[in-house]
Amino acid sequence: MTVFNFSAGPAVLPVPVLLKAQSELLNYQGSGQSVLELSHRSDLFETILHETESLLRELMDIPDEYRVLFLQGGATLQFSMLPLNLATNRQMVDFIDTGSWSQKAIKDAQAYATTRILASSASDGYRSIPVEAVTSDADYLHITWNNTLEGTTYTKAPQVGVPLVADFSSSILSEPIDIRQFDVIYAGAQKNLGSAGMTLVIIKDELLQRTPQSSGSYLRYDTHAKHHSLYNTPPTYSIYLTKLVLEWIKEQGFETVVQRNRQQAAALYTYLDQSTLFSNAVAISDRSRMNIPFSTGQVDLDTQFLKFAERNQLVNLKGHRSVGGMRASLYNAMPNSGVDALLSVLHRFEQGER
Ligand SMILES: *Cc1c(COP(=O)(O)O)cnc(C)c1O
């Protein structure tokens, strides 16, 4: 059965990527081995790792003075690794609070440092990104670029006098960004880069010196930088899948992917804004192009819609339990046909079909 998968993560992967992985599963490039079986010290795997990094550097235009690390532990481990490695001068971290993932990052940082919230959109139910200008004298400022549950996104990096750290888990490679405006960017792979297991960390070289000598080896960014992500066994297959995803992006051209994302999100928002049944409550200027929450405003009707959608091969549209309603995640791999199908099902439901 073919379905369109609107999950927030692990999420839809491009069909050509899955087919390529399938074709190479038993015998990778004539080696007689699966990538799953390759030693992480083998030439074949080292080539995969190297190519993944080069593709990322090319597609994201990552300057030489940044390191690219492939770690494990999800974005969640970064909530601890960041303060452990970087909050070492003033033991103080500033945050802009834009919702659920910001709060998890704040809570974990409290184990290592004093945390402050410079701005928050809590007062409007996290339906926007705070606009006030902020200044900081902390060890760094942390922001959540795209808020996966609430459906908001930054469009401009805040300018502060301290290193800027950004969680890009749900919007990495969905739009061009200027890496130089950030000091650390991190993202779990299972939303827009590949499969669960690998976490990407892009970190400015000079920050590697901040790590205290007493930290355990895996928890130190400088360990992974020094060993080019091969200090211990990295998530090999997840890195390989990311390589296939990056090749898929490069083949079409990043610009094509970005345009498709913009058009898909615009089409869904346009529908929701003119609908008399469904709506999205996020401030227009801060709307995410990756995660789009919407609802009828009535729990029963939302449940009916989710059932109707599922009967029409649209799966994982249920909103996060803390937000309710529906959420359509339109990551890079979502085909236009998936958005067309969603629009048609929304329309039919609104017309009274059940
Ligand atoms: C999914 C997500 C996380 C958590 O990622 P894990 O890989 O499950 O740890 C953190 N931040 C954001 C913005 C996310 O979307």
PDBQT file of the ligand as one rigid body, heavy atoms in Angstrom, charges set to zero:
ROOT
HETATM    1  C1  LIG A 401      12.892  16.134  17.164  1.00  0.00    +0.000 C 
HETATM    2  C2  LIG A 401      13.524  17.314  17.786  1.00  0.00    +0.000 A 
HETATM    3  C3  LIG A 401      14.439  17.191  18.852  1.00  0.00    +0.000 A 
HETATM    4  C4  LIG A 401      14.772  15.870  19.498  1.00  0.00    +0.000 C 
HETATM    5  O1  LIG A 401      15.448  15.049  18.643  1.00  0.00    +0.000 OA
HETATM    6  P1  LIG A 401      15.954  13.604  19.106  1.00  0.00    +0.000 P 
HETATM    7  O2  LIG A 401      16.812  13.229  17.955  1.00  0.00    +0.000 OA
HETATM    8  O3  LIG A 401      14.743  12.742  19.267  1.00  0.00    +0.000 OA
HETATM    9  O4  LIG A 401      16.708  13.744  20.365  1.00  0.00    +0.000 OA
HETATM   10  C5  LIG A 401      15.024  18.343  19.339  1.00  0.00    +0.000 A 
HETATM   11  N1  LIG A 401      14.741  19.559  18.810  1.00  0.00    +0.000 NA
HETATM   12  C6  LIG A 401      13.869  19.706  17.792  1.00  0.00    +0.000 A 
HETATM   13  C7  LIG A 401      13.613  21.070  17.251  1.00  0.00    +0.000 C 
HETATM   14  C8  LIG A 401      13.228  18.592  17.258  1.00  0.00    +0.000 A 
HETATM   15  O5  LIG A 401      12.356  18.743  16.244  1.00  0.00    +0.000 OA
ENDROOT
TORSDOF 0
